[in-house]
Amino acid sequence: MPVKVSVVVPVYNPGPYVEDCIASVLRQSLPPDEFEVIFVDDGSTDDTPARLDALAAEHPHIQVIHQANSGWSGKPRNVGIEASRGEFVMFVDNDDYLGDEALERMYEYGVENKADVIVGKMAGKGRPVPVELFRRNHPHATVENAPLIDSLTPHKMVRRAFLDRTGLRFPEGRRRLEDHVFVTEAYLRADNVSVLSDYVCYYHVKRDDGSNAGFQRFDPVGYFKNLREALDVVERYTEPGPLRDRLLRRWLRVEIVERMSGPRLLRKPDDYRRELFREMRGVLLERFGPGVAPGLRPGQRIVAALIREDRYDELVAYAQWETGVAPRAVPTGAEWRDGRLRISFTAEYHSAGRALTFAADGTGAPADDAPRDLDEATAWLGAAAVDGFEKATADLILRDRASSASFFQPVELTRERVPAEDGRIRLVLRGTATVDPAGAAGGAPLHTGLWDAYVRVGLGGWTKDCRLGPAPRHGRPALCAGVVAGRVVLPYWTKQYENFSLDVDRATRALGLGGLTPEDAAVSGDRRISLALPLYVADRTDVLLRWTGTASCGPLEETGTLTPADGNGSLLQTALPLPAMKGAAWRPEVCLAPEAGTPRYVALPLALHVSRTGGVRVAGPPAPGLVRRLVRTVRRVAGAARRKIATKDDTRRA
């Protein structure tokens, strides 16, 4: 079979962190004879070389190349390109890992769209990854119609013929930002770039010990020398004008302004901050023309202007103030409707524990000037927030707690100017998000696990994320589980911080069924039992009932149905297998999603007493004290029986 994809993995002393990478390439849905994996060992001094050699001996589609240490990842990737036989080359770092279907999906998407570069959706486990780029699929993306420039890590799939035609390779040697140089040129020279956003293809992982190369303190002089090389690529392949300015703005924003803002600045030692400040100012004055900074958000323009004017102390003061500004999103309702969960919330920015208030009018930040002082800076930001309030945004994002995969949910949004004291106003966003369990994960169903709700709030100069919650204890929205699309979805408040999350197919005791009473059950003349449950269903849903009794026979199973009832409730109905139930008491358990893997049963706090003549009585569960007494009695009788048997055995042996 022709090799479709060559996976190139540069390796240097990853220790145990390479195991997830190895496991992920072995789990790929693409058949092993259709892809190859090339580990390029860059002079590792740990046990990794032996580990990889043993792996290659066991798997014919895996090979290992050993070389002397080159200092960084560029040369190992180039060596892997030269050794590759695939139609496409996929670059993976040794401490990251792939989604199980990543190679198959990215390859098919690239072939379908005749792409030279395929960018797969990323999830960051302790590491930041692009979010806006992956709102939707972009089969034909360019740097003009999509935020490609926000994704400059090397973890892409690239057509081998494109690499050969252009001669594109990674810069080599001990250096930084070799991936920026490579990926930027690939974007600007490719005939087509395709962005696959409906499946998480790549997991970007921060090591537990923080030893990833990208997290190490860098030499500012060398770093910004390498950054200039990426800027050279932009200027080589674009003409002066708005597009070039927009692309260059990415490095001003991410590599300079964001490093000099808020907690990222304040966490650094003062001497290192000053060294960075000097180098950044040099790049800013030298390489970013008059059209670059005006496109930044107001707060970012203030930071850039303070750097340009060499006002380090004011920059630190602004970062200290900005650190305390954060959004807060409060859930105000959650109800099921038409098979979807509608979550309502309010969102606004806070500082020092209070909602921010704004002057009803004011002057926004100029394009270039720096504020005279912090008061003027905050006044500029407030005016920008008020002026741009009609464009303010609030997105609800569901994030899988295990993998960090994030998916945007549709939100209906209104904006309200709420009067505050001293003639000022609060800027409040009111949103209603619609979560469809059948397609909330990028068009796919929500898989089993815990999903945390975040709200991304864009207002004036800020775009920040926060958890949805907590809701005030007084008037907190009532939450109801739903059985939708073959999934049991339980909205709940987290224990520690009381934020809003979803439990999919995991909850058992927390489904709200513990409050059932005999009054919620009815037995009809044709020996069918009906139970009113506080569970939402959109339409008729099949379930399994299991009855466990005191009779000598094993548990009894019957199919049942859930049908919608008033409000967000449902009615569970099933036939009773009375001939097998006579003369015993029975405890019911229900499996709400029988087709979702291994059946998970939830005990219902009821007991069904069936007489020898077939009479049926529904009662509550035995009192806890009675249960404990029964357990102790059973254990005592069983112990006496074992001792009696042991005595007889000893007598026989004697």
C-alpha positions as CSV (number, residue, x, y, z in Angstrom):
1,M,0.0,0.0,0.0
2,P,1.3,3.5,-0.7
3,V,2.1,5.4,2.5
4,K,-0.5,8.1,3.0
5,V,1.1,9.9,6.0
6,S,4.5,10.0,7.5
7,V,4.5,11.1,11.2
8,V,7.8,12.8,12.1
9,V,8.6,13.0,15.9
10,P,11.7,14.8,17.0
11,V,12.9,13.2,20.3
12,Y,15.2,14.5,23.0
13,N,15.1,13.1,26.6
14,P,11.4,12.9,27.0
15,G,11.5,10.1,29.6
16,P,8.0,8.8,30.5
17,Y,6.3,11.7,28.6
18,V,6.9,9.9,25.3
19,E,4.6,7.1,26.3
20,D,1.3,9.0,25.5
21,C,2.8,9.9,22.1
22,I,3.7,6.3,21.4
23,A,0.3,5.0,22.5
24,S,-1.6,7.5,20.3
25,V,0.2,6.5,17.1
26,L,-0.5,2.9,17.9
27,R,-4.2,3.6,18.3
28,Q,-4.6,5.4,15.0
29,S,-7.7,4.4,13.0
30,L,-5.6,4.6,9.8
31,P,-4.4,1.1,9.1
32,P,-0.7,0.6,10.0
33,D,0.2,-0.2,6.4
34,E,-1.0,3.2,5.3
35,F,1.2,5.4,7.5
36,E,4.6,5.3,9.0
37,V,6.1,6.9,12.2
38,I,9.7,8.3,12.1
39,F,11.2,9.0,15.5
40,V,14.3,11.1,15.1
41,D,16.4,10.8,18.3
42,D,18.4,14.0,18.6
43,G,21.1,12.5,20.9
44,S,19.0,11.6,23.9
45,T,20.9,10.6,27.0
46,D,18.1,8.9,28.8
47,D,16.5,5.4,28.2
48,T,14.5,6.7,25.2
49,P,16.7,5.4,22.4
50,A,16.5,1.8,23.7
51,R,12.7,2.2,24.2
52,L,12.2,3.4,20.6
53,D,14.5,0.7,19.1
54,A,12.4,-2.0,20.9
55,L,9.2,-0.3,19.6
56,A,10.5,-0.3,16.0
57,A,11.5,-4.0,16.2
58,E,7.9,-4.8,17.2
59,H,6.1,-2.6,14.6
60,P,7.2,-2.6,11.0
61,H,5.7,0.8,10.3
62,I,7.8,2.5,12.9
63,Q,11.5,3.5,12.4
64,V,14.0,5.3,14.5
65,I,16.9,7.5,13.3
66,H,19.6,8.3,15.8
67,Q,21.8,11.4,15.4
68,A,24.1,13.6,17.4
69,N,22.4,16.4,19.4
70,S,21.7,19.4,17.1
71,G,20.4,21.7,19.8
72,W,16.8,22.1,18.8
73,S,13.9,20.5,16.9
74,G,14.6,22.0,13.4
75,K,17.2,19.5,12.2
76,P,15.4,16.4,13.5
77,R,12.2,17.4,11.7
78,N,14.2,18.0,8.5
79,V,15.9,14.6,8.8
80,G,12.4,13.1,9.2
81,I,11.1,14.9,6.1
82,E,14.0,13.5,4.0
83,A,13.3,9.9,5.3
84,S,9.6,10.1,4.8
85,R,7.7,8.2,2.1
86,G,4.2,9.5,2.7
87,E,2.0,11.7,0.6
88,F,1.7,14.0,3.6
89,V,4.0,14.6,6.6
90,M,2.6,15.2,10.0
91,F,4.7,16.8,12.7
92,V,4.2,15.7,16.3
93,D,6.2,16.6,19.4
94,N,7.4,13.8,21.7
95,D,5.4,15.0,24.8
96,D,2.1,15.6,22.9
97,Y,-0.3,13.1,21.4
98,L,-2.8,12.6,18.6
99,G,-6.5,11.9,18.7
100,D,-7.3,8.3,17.7
101,E,-8.7,9.3,14.3
102,A,-6.4,12.3,13.6
103,L,-4.4,10.9,10.7
104,E,-7.3,9.4,8.9
105,R,-9.5,12.5,9.2
106,M,-6.8,15.0,8.4
107,Y,-5.6,13.0,5.4
108,E,-9.1,12.6,4.0
109,Y,-9.9,16.2,4.6
110,G,-6.7,17.3,2.9
111,V,-7.2,15.1,-0.2
112,E,-10.9,16.2,-0.4
113,N,-9.9,19.9,-0.5
114,K,-6.6,19.6,-2.4
115,A,-4.8,21.2,0.6
116,D,-1.1,21.7,0.9
117,V,-1.4,22.3,4.7
118,I,-4.0,20.8,7.0
119,V,-4.5,22.3,10.5
120,G,-6.3,20.0,12.9
121,K,-8.2,21.2,15.9
122,M,-6.0,21.4,19.1
123,A,-6.7,20.9,22.7
124,G,-4.3,22.4,25.3
125,K,-3.7,20.4,28.5
126,G,-2.1,23.1,30.6
127,R,-1.0,25.0,27.5
128,P,-2.7,27.7,25.5
129,V,-4.0,26.8,22.0
130,P,-5.9,28.8,19.4
131,V,-9.7,28.9,20.0
132,E,-11.2,31.3,17.5
133,L,-9.6,29.5,14.6
134,F,-11.4,26.3,15.5
135,R,-15.0,27.7,15.7
136,R,-15.8,25.9,12.5
137,N,-14.3,24.0,9.6
138,H,-12.4,26.1,7.0
139,P,-11.9,23.9,3.9
140,H,-10.3,26.8,2.0
141,A,-8.5,29.0,4.5
142,T,-6.1,31.8,3.9
143,V,-4.3,34.4,6.1
144,E,-6.9,36.8,4.8
145,N,-10.2,35.0,5.5
146,A,-9.3,33.0,8.7
147,P,-7.1,33.6,11.8
148,L,-4.4,31.1,10.6
149,I,-1.7,33.3,11.9
150,D,-2.8,32.5,15.4
151,S,-1.6,28.9,15.0
152,L,2.2,28.9,14.4
153,T,3.2,25.7,16.2
154,P,4.5,23.0,13.8
155,H,1.8,20.5,14.5
156,K,0.4,20.4,11.0
157,M,0.0,17.9,8.2
158,V,1.9,19.1,5.1
159,R,1.9,17.7,1.6
160,R,5.3,16.2,0.8
161,A,5.2,17.4,-2.8
162,F,4.6,21.0,-1.6
163,L,7.7,20.7,0.6
164,D,9.8,19.5,-2.3
165,R,8.4,22.0,-4.8
166,T,9.1,25.0,-2.5
167,G,12.2,23.6,-0.7
168,L,10.6,24.5,2.6
169,R,12.5,23.3,5.6
170,F,12.9,24.2,9.3
171,P,15.7,26.5,10.3
172,E,18.3,24.4,12.2
173,G,20.6,24.8,15.2
174,R,20.2,26.0,18.7
175,R,17.5,28.7,18.3
176,R,13.9,29.6,18.9
177,L,10.8,30.2,16.8
178,E,11.9,27.9,14.0
179,D,8.3,26.8,13.7
180,H,7.1,30.4,13.2
181,V,9.4,30.7,10.2
182,F,8.4,27.4,8.7
183,V,4.6,27.6,9.3
184,T,4.3,31.3,8.2
185,E,6.0,30.6,4.9
186,A,3.9,27.5,4.4
187,Y,0.7,29.5,4.9
188,L,1.8,32.2,2.5
189,R,3.0,29.8,-0.3
190,A,0.4,27.1,-0.1
191,D,-2.2,26.7,-2.8
192,N,-4.7,25.9,-0.1
193,V,-4.8,25.5,3.6
194,S,-7.7,23.5,5.3
195,V,-8.7,23.8,8.9
196,L,-10.4,20.8,10.5
197,S,-12.4,21.9,13.5
198,D,-15.0,19.2,14.2
199,Y,-12.6,16.7,15.8
200,V,-9.7,17.2,18.2
201,C,-6.7,16.0,16.3
202,Y,-3.8,17.2,18.5
203,Y,-3.3,17.4,22.3
204,H,-0.7,20.0,23.3
205,V,0.5,18.9,26.7
206,K,2.3,20.7,29.5
207,R,4.5,18.3,31.4
208,D,3.8,17.8,35.1
209,D,7.3,19.1,35.9
210,G,7.0,22.0,33.5
211,S,10.1,20.9,31.6
212,N,8.7,21.4,28.0
213,A,11.2,23.4,26.0
214,G,8.7,26.1,25.3
215,F,8.3,26.8,29.1
216,Q,12.0,27.4,29.7
217,R,13.3,30.9,30.3
218,F,14.8,32.2,27.1
219,D,17.6,34.7,26.2
220,P,15.8,37.8,25.0
221,V,18.5,38.8,22.6
222,G,18.5,35.5,20.8
223,Y,14.7,35.1,20.9
224,F,14.0,38.4,19.3
225,K,16.7,37.9,16.7
226,N,14.8,34.8,15.7
227,L,11.5,36.6,15.8
228,R,12.9,39.1,13.3
229,E,13.4,36.2,10.9
230,A,9.7,35.3,11.1
231,L,8.9,39.0,10.3
232,D,11.3,38.8,7.3
233,V,9.1,35.9,5.9
234,V,6.0,38.1,6.1
235,E,7.7,41.0,4.3
236,R,9.2,38.7,1.7
237,Y,5.8,37.2,0.6
238,T,3.4,40.2,1.1
239,E,3.2,43.7,-0.2
240,P,3.1,46.8,2.1
241,G,-0.5,47.5,3.2
242,P,-3.3,46.3,5.5
243,L,-2.7,42.6,5.1
244,R,1.0,42.8,6.0
245,D,0.2,45.1,8.9
246,R,-2.4,42.6,10.1
247,L,0.0,39.7,9.9
248,L,2.8,41.6,11.7
249,R,0.3,42.6,14.3
250,R,0.2,38.9,15.5
251,W,3.9,39.1,16.7
252,L,3.4,42.5,18.3
253,R,0.3,41.3,20.1
254,V,1.4,37.8,21.2
255,E,5.2,38.0,21.6
256,I,5.4,41.5,23.0
257,V,2.2,43.1,24.3
258,E,0.8,39.9,25.9
259,R,4.1,39.1,27.5
260,M,4.2,42.6,29.0
261,S,0.6,42.4,30.3
262,G,-1.1,41.4,33.6
263,P,0.1,38.3,35.4
264,R,2.5,37.2,32.6
265,L,4.5,40.3,33.3
266,L,4.2,40.4,37.0
267,R,5.3,36.7,37.5
268,K,8.7,37.5,36.1
269,P,11.7,38.8,38.2
270,D,12.2,42.5,37.8
271,D,15.6,42.2,36.2
272,Y,14.3,39.8,33.6
273,R,11.3,42.0,32.9
274,R,13.6,45.0,32.2
275,E,15.8,42.9,29.9
276,L,12.8,41.8,27.9
277,F,11.4,45.3,27.9
278,R,14.6,46.6,26.3
279,E,14.7,44.0,23.5
280,M,11.0,44.3,22.8
281,R,11.2,48.1,22.5
282,G,14.0,47.7,20.0
283,V,11.9,45.3,17.8
284,L,8.8,47.5,18.2
285,L,10.6,50.7,17.0
286,E,12.5,48.8,14.3
287,R,10.0,46.6,12.7
288,F,6.4,47.6,13.3
289,G,5.3,50.5,11.2
290,P,2.5,53.0,11.8
291,G,-0.3,50.7,10.5
292,V,0.4,47.9,12.9
293,A,-0.4,49.1,16.5
294,P,-3.7,50.9,15.6
295,G,-5.4,47.5,14.9
296,L,-4.8,46.3,18.4
297,R,-7.5,46.4,21.1
298,P,-7.5,49.5,23.2
299,G,-5.7,47.9,26.2
300,Q,-3.1,46.4,23.9
301,R,-2.5,49.7,22.3
302,I,-1.8,51.3,25.7
303,V,0.8,48.6,26.5
304,A,2.4,49.0,23.1
305,A,2.5,52.8,23.5
306,L,4.1,52.5,27.0
307,I,6.8,50.2,25.6
308,R,7.4,52.5,22.7
309,E,7.7,55.6,25.0
310,D,10.1,53.7,27.3
311,R,7.8,54.0,30.3
312,Y,8.6,50.8,32.2
313,D,7.3,51.8,35.6
314,E,3.9,52.9,34.2
315,L,3.7,49.6,32.3
316,V,4.1,47.7,35.5
317,A,1.5,49.8,37.3
318,Y,-0.9,49.3,34.4
319,A,-0.3,45.5,34.6
320,Q,-1.1,45.5,38.3
321,W,-4.4,47.2,37.7
322,E,-5.3,45.0,34.7
323,T,-4.7,41.8,36.7
324,G,-7.7,42.6,38.8
325,V,-10.1,43.0,35.9
326,A,-12.0,39.8,35.1
327,P,-15.4,38.8,33.7
328,R,-18.0,37.1,35.9
329,A,-20.8,35.0,34.4
330,V,-23.8,34.1,36.6
331,P,-26.3,31.4,35.5
332,T,-29.9,32.5,35.8
333,G,-31.7,29.5,34.4
334,A,-31.4,26.0,32.9
335,E,-34.3,24.2,31.3
336,W,-34.8,21.4,28.7
337,R,-36.7,22.3,25.6
338,D,-37.1,20.3,22.3
339,G,-34.3,17.9,23.3
340,R,-31.9,20.7,24.1
341,L,-30.7,22.3,27.3
342,R,-31.1,26.1,27.3
343,I,-28.8,27.8,29.8
344,S,-29.4,31.5,30.5
345,F,-26.7,33.7,32.2
346,T,-25.6,37.3,32.7
347,A,-22.0,38.4,32.2
348,E,-20.1,41.6,33.0
349,Y,-16.6,42.7,34.0
350,H,-15.5,43.1,37.7
351,S,-12.6,44.6,39.5
352,A,-11.8,44.3,43.2
353,G,-14.9,42.2,43.7
354,R,-17.3,44.8,42.3
355,A,-18.9,45.2,38.9
356,L,-17.1,47.8,36.7
357,T,-19.0,51.0,36.1
358,F,-18.4,53.3,33.2
359,A,-19.0,57.0,32.4
360,A,-21.9,57.2,29.9
361,D,-19.6,59.0,27.5
362,G,-15.9,59.7,27.2
363,T,-12.9,59.8,24.9
364,G,-11.4,56.5,23.8
365,A,-7.7,55.6,23.5
366,P,-5.9,57.3,20.6
367,A,-4.2,55.1,18.0
368,D,-0.6,55.9,19.1
369,D,-0.4,58.0,22.2
370,A,0.2,56.6,25.7
371,P,-1.9,57.7,28.6
372,R,-0.5,60.3,31.0
373,D,-1.3,58.1,34.0
374,L,-3.3,55.1,35.1
375,D,-6.5,57.2,35.6
376,E,-6.4,58.3,32.0
377,A,-5.7,54.7,30.8
378,T,-8.8,53.4,32.6
379,A,-10.9,56.3,31.3
380,W,-9.8,55.4,27.8
381,L,-10.7,51.8,28.3
382,G,-14.1,52.7,29.8
383,A,-14.9,54.9,26.8
384,A,-13.9,52.1,24.4
385,A,-16.2,49.7,26.2
386,V,-19.2,52.0,26.1
387,D,-18.6,53.0,22.5
388,G,-18.2,49.4,21.4
389,F,-20.9,47.9,23.6
390,E,-23.2,47.0,20.7
391,K,-20.4,44.7,19.4
392,A,-19.7,43.1,22.8
393,T,-19.8,39.3,22.8
394,A,-20.4,36.4,25.2
395,D,-19.8,32.9,24.0
396,L,-20.5,29.7,26.0
397,I,-17.8,27.1,25.7
398,L,-18.1,23.4,26.8
399,R,-14.7,22.0,27.8
400,D,-14.1,18.3,28.4
401,R,-12.4,18.1,31.8
402,A,-10.3,15.1,30.8
403,S,-9.0,16.2,27.4
404,S,-9.5,20.0,27.5
405,A,-11.2,19.8,24.1
406,S,-13.4,22.9,23.8
407,F,-16.5,23.5,21.7
408,F,-18.5,26.7,21.2
409,Q,-22.3,26.6,21.7
410,P,-24.8,28.9,20.0
411,V,-25.8,31.9,22.1
412,E,-28.6,34.4,21.8
413,L,-27.4,37.7,23.3
414,T,-28.9,41.0,24.4
415,R,-27.0,44.0,25.8
416,E,-28.2,46.2,28.6
417,R,-26.9,49.5,30.0
418,V,-27.8,49.4,33.7
419,P,-27.8,52.6,35.7
420,A,-25.3,52.7,38.5
421,E,-24.4,55.3,41.1
422,D,-23.0,58.8,40.3
423,G,-24.6,58.7,36.9
424,R,-22.4,55.9,35.7
425,I,-23.6,52.7,34.0
426,R,-22.9,49.0,34.1
427,L,-22.6,47.1,30.9
428,V,-24.4,43.8,31.3
429,L,-24.7,41.0,28.7
430,R,-27.6,38.6,28.9
431,G,-27.3,35.4,27.0
432,T,-29.1,32.1,26.4
433,A,-27.0,29.2,25.2
434,T,-28.5,26.2,23.5
435,V,-26.7,22.9,24.2
436,D,-27.8,20.0,21.9
437,P,-26.3,16.8,23.4
438,A,-26.5,15.1,20.0
439,G,-24.2,17.6,18.3
440,A,-22.6,19.9,21.0
441,A,-19.0,18.5,20.4
442,G,-18.4,20.1,17.0
443,G,-21.4,18.3,15.4
444,A,-20.7,15.0,17.3
445,P,-22.5,13.9,20.5
446,L,-21.1,14.8,23.9
447,H,-19.1,11.8,24.9
448,T,-19.1,10.2,28.4
449,G,-17.3,12.5,30.9
450,L,-17.5,15.8,32.7
451,W,-18.0,19.0,30.8
452,D,-17.3,22.4,32.3
453,A,-19.1,25.5,31.1
454,Y,-17.0,28.6,30.4
455,V,-18.1,32.0,29.1
456,R,-15.8,34.1,26.9
457,V,-16.6,37.7,27.3
458,G,-15.5,40.3,24.8
459,L,-16.0,43.9,25.8
460,G,-14.0,47.0,24.7
461,G,-10.3,46.1,25.1
462,W,-10.8,42.7,26.8
463,T,-11.6,39.2,25.8
464,K,-11.3,36.8,28.7
465,D,-12.7,33.5,29.8
466,C,-14.4,32.6,33.1
467,R,-16.3,29.7,34.6
468,L,-20.1,29.9,34.5
469,G,-21.0,30.4,38.1
470,P,-21.4,30.4,40.9
471,A,-25.1,31.2,41.0
472,P,-26.4,32.9,44.2
473,R,-27.8,30.4,46.7
474,H,-31.0,32.3,47.0
475,G,-32.9,31.8,43.7
476,R,-30.4,29.4,42.3
477,P,-31.8,27.7,39.1
478,A,-33.3,24.2,39.6
479,L,-31.4,21.6,37.6
480,C,-32.9,18.5,36.0
481,A,-31.2,15.6,34.3
482,G,-32.2,14.6,30.8
483,V,-32.1,11.5,28.8
484,V,-31.4,12.8,25.3
485,A,-29.8,11.2,22.2
486,G,-28.9,8.0,24.1
487,R,-27.1,10.0,26.8
488,V,-27.9,10.7,30.4
489,V,-27.0,14.4,30.8
490,L,-27.0,15.8,34.3
491,P,-26.4,19.6,34.8
492,Y,-24.9,20.1,38.3
493,W,-23.0,22.6,40.5
494,T,-19.4,21.6,41.3
495,K,-18.7,21.0,45.0
496,Q,-15.8,23.3,45.6
497,Y,-16.7,26.5,43.6
498,E,-20.3,25.8,42.8
499,N,-19.8,26.3,39.0
500,F,-22.0,24.9,36.3
501,S,-21.0,21.6,34.6
502,L,-22.5,18.7,32.8
503,D,-22.1,15.0,33.7
504,V,-22.7,12.8,30.7
505,D,-23.4,9.1,31.3
506,R,-21.5,9.0,34.6
507,A,-23.9,10.1,37.4
508,T,-25.9,7.5,39.3
509,R,-26.8,8.6,42.8
510,A,-27.0,12.3,41.8
511,L,-29.8,12.1,39.2
512,G,-32.4,13.4,41.6
513,L,-34.2,10.1,41.9
514,G,-33.5,9.6,45.6
515,G,-36.6,11.6,46.5
516,L,-39.1,9.2,45.0
517,T,-42.0,8.1,47.3
518,P,-44.7,5.4,46.9
519,E,-47.0,8.1,45.9
520,D,-45.0,8.5,42.7
521,A,-45.8,4.9,41.6
522,A,-49.1,3.4,40.4
523,V,-49.9,-0.2,39.5
524,S,-52.7,-0.6,36.9
525,G,-55.2,-3.5,36.6
526,D,-53.2,-5.1,33.8
527,R,-50.2,-5.3,36.1
528,R,-48.2,-2.5,34.6
529,I,-46.3,-0.1,36.9
530,S,-45.9,3.6,36.3
531,L,-43.3,5.8,38.0
532,A,-43.2,9.6,37.8
533,L,-39.6,10.6,37.5
534,P,-37.9,14.0,37.6
535,L,-36.1,13.3,34.4
536,Y,-36.5,15.1,31.0
537,V,-37.1,13.2,27.8
538,A,-37.9,14.8,24.5
539,D,-39.9,11.8,23.2
540,R,-40.5,8.1,23.9
541,T,-37.2,6.5,25.1
542,D,-36.6,2.8,25.8
543,V,-35.0,1.8,29.1
544,L,-34.1,-1.3,31.0
545,L,-35.6,-2.3,34.4
546,R,-33.9,-4.7,36.7
547,W,-35.7,-6.1,39.8
548,T,-33.6,-7.6,42.6
549,G,-35.6,-9.6,45.1
550,T,-35.5,-11.9,48.1
551,A,-36.6,-14.9,46.0
552,S,-34.1,-17.6,45.1
553,C,-34.2,-16.7,41.4
554,G,-31.7,-14.2,40.0
555,P,-32.5,-10.6,39.1
556,L,-35.4,-10.1,36.6
557,E,-35.0,-7.7,33.6
558,E,-37.8,-6.0,31.6
559,T,-37.8,-3.3,29.0
560,G,-39.7,-0.2,29.8
561,T,-40.4,3.2,28.3
562,L,-39.9,6.8,29.4
563,T,-42.4,9.3,27.9
564,P,-42.6,13.1,28.5
565,A,-44.7,14.3,31.3
566,D,-45.6,17.8,32.6
567,G,-42.7,20.2,33.0
568,N,-39.3,18.6,32.7
569,G,-40.5,15.3,34.2
570,S,-41.2,11.9,32.6
571,L,-43.3,8.8,33.1
572,L,-41.6,5.4,33.4
573,Q,-43.8,2.4,32.5
574,T,-43.1,-1.3,32.3
575,A,-44.9,-4.6,32.6
576,L,-44.4,-6.6,35.8
577,P,-43.3,-10.2,35.4
578,L,-45.7,-11.2,38.2
579,P,-45.5,-15.1,37.9
580,A,-41.7,-14.9,38.7
581,M,-42.2,-12.2,41.5
582,K,-44.8,-13.8,43.8
583,G,-44.0,-14.2,47.4
584,A,-41.1,-11.7,47.6
585,A,-40.1,-8.1,47.9
586,W,-38.3,-6.5,44.9
587,R,-36.1,-3.4,44.5
588,P,-36.1,-1.7,41.1
589,E,-33.1,-0.4,39.2
590,V,-33.2,1.5,35.9
591,C,-30.7,1.7,33.1
592,L,-31.5,5.0,31.3
593,A,-29.1,4.6,28.4
594,P,-28.9,0.9,27.5
595,E,-27.1,1.4,24.2
596,A,-24.3,3.6,25.7
597,G,-21.7,0.9,26.3
598,T,-21.8,-1.1,29.5
599,P,-25.3,-0.7,31.1
600,R,-25.3,1.5,34.2
601,Y,-28.2,1.0,36.6
602,V,-29.6,3.5,39.0
603,A,-31.3,2.2,42.1
604,L,-34.8,3.6,42.8
605,P,-35.7,4.1,46.5
606,L,-38.8,2.0,46.3
607,A,-39.7,-1.6,47.2
608,L,-42.4,-3.8,45.4
609,H,-44.0,-6.4,47.7
610,V,-45.7,-9.2,45.8
611,S,-47.9,-11.6,47.7
612,R,-48.2,-15.3,46.9
613,T,-51.5,-14.6,45.3
614,G,-50.1,-11.8,43.1
615,G,-51.2,-8.8,45.1
616,V,-48.9,-5.8,44.6
617,R,-48.0,-3.1,47.1
618,V,-45.5,-0.3,46.6
619,A,-43.5,0.8,49.7
620,G,-40.5,3.0,50.5
621,P,-37.1,1.4,51.1
622,P,-36.4,-0.2,54.4
623,A,-35.3,2.2,57.1
624,P,-31.4,2.4,57.4
625,G,-31.5,1.1,61.0
626,L,-33.4,-2.0,59.9
627,V,-31.0,-2.6,57.0
628,R,-28.1,-2.5,59.3
629,R,-29.7,-4.9,61.8
630,L,-30.5,-7.3,58.9
631,V,-26.9,-7.2,57.7
632,R,-25.6,-7.9,61.2
633,T,-28.0,-10.8,61.6
634,V,-27.0,-12.3,58.2
635,R,-23.3,-12.0,59.1
636,R,-23.8,-13.6,62.5
637,V,-25.8,-16.5,61.1
638,A,-23.2,-17.0,58.3
639,G,-20.3,-16.9,60.8
640,A,-22.0,-19.5,63.0
641,A,-22.6,-21.7,60.0
642,R,-18.9,-21.5,59.0
643,R,-17.7,-22.3,62.5
644,K,-20.0,-25.3,62.6
645,I,-18.7,-26.7,59.3
646,A,-15.1,-26.1,60.4
647,T,-15.8,-28.1,63.7
648,K,-17.2,-31.0,61.7
649,D,-14.2,-31.1,59.4
650,D,-11.8,-31.1,62.4
651,T,-13.8,-34.0,64.0
652,R,-13.5,-36.1,60.7
653,R,-9.8,-35.5,60.4
654,A,-9.3,-36.5,64.1
